[in-house]
Amino acid sequence: MNDHEFARAYDEHHGLLYFWVLNWTHNKERAEDICSRAFAKAWQHRATLRGHFKTWVFAIAKRELMADHRRDVLVKWEPIPEPDEWGNGEISDPRDFTKELEQWYEWQRAANAAMLCNEAERRALAGALQGEKIRELAKRWQLPHGTVGRQLASAREKVRVLCRD
């Protein structure tokens, strides 16, 4: 794979890969980091590519996700706080966990709904989730501003309708 082919494949698959990783991490910075590492490794080993680029880069990203998760589990271990001498140690409110779980389910519903959008709509939605402006996306993809705006509006409406049901 030459440099031009790699750049074209990057432009074609970056948005979808980012959205897929974001679906797993629920953290924009972490998703960007994992996508960057996946594409960096793909770039380093582009001469060994056999088969489809998309499958290959997604497999790399999956390994990066698992490695990131293992590091996270090892680094974030914290001891359980000891209650004070009167036994008034703070215990987390179970409603906080319920709220987090509800948010996670809402996120999963939105992610599943987004996967029902066509590729152009998902790409526009992924770009918007990364904080990019419609004009920036249109310029990068060499599309009219209105086309990208319609793709994004269509994707948002599909997600909104499917999450409402």
Number of C-alpha atoms within 10 A of each C-alpha: 15 9 10 9 10 16 12 10 15 18 14 16 16 20 23 22 24 24 26 19 24 22 18 13 16 14 11 17 12 15 23 18 14 25 27 15 15 23 20 14 15 21 18 10 11 17 10 9 13 9 8 8 17 16 10 16 24 21 13 19 25 18 14 19 20 11 13 16 13 11 11 11 10 10 9 8 8 7 6 6 9 10 11 9 7 6 8 9 11 10 8 8 8 8 9 10 11 11 11 11 12 12 12 14 12 13 15 16 16 20 18 15 18 24 17 14 18 12 17 17 23 22 26 28 26 22 21 15 15 17 10 13 13 20 15 13 19 17 12 10 13 10 12 13 15 12 14 24 18 14 20 22 15 18 25 20 13 18 21 14 12 15 17 9 5
